[in-house]
Amino acid sequence: MRSFLPVVAKQLFRDIQKTYEETSQIPDDLLIALKFVFGPCALQALDLVDQRSVTCLSSPSGRKAFQVMGGSGRLYTCFVSCHYCPCPAFAYTVLRRNEGPLCKHILAVYLCQAMGVTQQESVSDQQMTMLLSGTADS
């Protein structure tokens, strides 16, 4: 599967993962790098991580989707495998204006995965199908 992230971003997540596993912290130099690579959404994504706003939904068939509770209280279903978030910022900033590689919700998913702090929830294959088709209640 092709990756949607630049090599520098993937390396940054690996560095965050390694350091966080060892120290349970992200040092200032990696926080600065995060801000440099991802811009203003980095701080907002870190806030979502601190609030434990990211949940990985997984089904018995192996499908995964991530739900992120946004700052406004809205629940966004993000698909990291195809690099998509239904939030207005993703549509405008990422897709339309091409001002960044991702929104704060997808960045929060990547950070939670790197830090190992993603909430986990199992759902049935039927629930996942409804979620993927957009017919599930959020």
Salt bridges, closest charged atoms under 4 A:
GLU22 OE2 - LYS18 NZ 3.24
GLU99 OE2 - ARG97 NH2 3.00
